[in-house]
Amino acid sequence: MDDLVLAVDMLAYEVGSHNVRKSVIDGVMQSLQTGFVYTSHDMSQDFLDEVYGMLGQFFTKTQDVKEGAIADGTNGQRGYTGLLVETAAISDVPDWKEMLNWGKDLPDGHPLKRRYPHRFFDNVFPEDIVPGITKTLEAFHAQILDLQLRFLRIIASGLNASEDFFDSFVPGGATLTRAINYPAMDLAPDSNHLWAEEHGDINLITALPRATARGLQVKNVDQWIDATPPDNHLIINTGIMLEHISNGLIPTGIHRVIADENQSDGRMSIVQFCHPTPWTILSPLPSCIDASNPQRYAPITAADRLDQVLWEINLIEDNRRID
């Protein structure tokens, strides 16, 4: 059943004929009914190995050392977040994972930073722990954002919007990158813990290069499907904000991360959450509204929608949903 999630060729879309481009658009829109699609990309696999190597060095340090990269007051949007903190909105049991978070630094005085000081924080990289990691992770963020913007042009075309629709409000520093370390499950406090419980992302789209081990599953109706992308493909999944803009034509990709009984080792992955600028008004596209699909969502700012979900997933530091 994993063929419900299709593999498409973004690189062919970018250089292909009208028929090639239409075929890719059709494949993307069909596959995104699951909230997921696999796509070709042009990121170097050697570079990805370098990124994972540096992150592996960080996550294998002692807890005291890793906590030196905590960015207090950032609500899990920068720096290190420890085990058993982030909690799926549907759950009261924290996920068995730890994370390193970063984004694009904005200069002091930038209007977004002045208006949303609780959203735009300075990065906290463990440079003293893993020399060179800052430059490498910043380059990774920029490369994945470029891939996400290119893929959003396919989605925009599929929604009968201008191909560059998302270009006008995505670049701006709100996109977040997250490296996630899932320790071996036999180290978890009890059997109730999953690596990551069932959830949907809050953003437009999330990009996932290959992880170090299996574990990601896609929810389709009432069954779970293993995510099995072809080699050298990105996994793209959709978020709540894209569902809002598309008036429900593209659903949020529901997923979880789970170790099977034969999987004794841990897992690392890197995900990048592509966000609109916080002052963007999320409102359904007119091209997605008609008599058979009347408007489902009222307008809301991207900043307000994100704040709602940060509390639901237990990342608001001074007002945790779960202690």
Buried (B, 14 or more C-beta within 10 A) or exposed (E): EBEBBBBBBBBBBBEBEEEBBBBBBEBBBBBBBBBBBBBBBEBEEEBBEBBBEBBBBBBEBEEEBBEEBBBEEBBBBBBBBEBBBBBBBEBEBBBBBBBBBBBBBBEEEBEBBEEBEBBBBBBBBBBEBBEEBBEBBBEBBEBBBBBBBBBBBBBBBBBEBEEEBBBEBBBBBBBBBBBBBBBEBEEBEEEEBBBBBBBBBBBBBBBBBBBBBBBBBBBBEEEBBBBBBEEEBBBBBBBBBBBBBBBBBBBBBBBBBBBEEEBEEBBBBBBBBBBBBBBBEBBBBEBBBEEEEEBBBEEBBBBEBBBEBBBBBBBBEEEEBEE
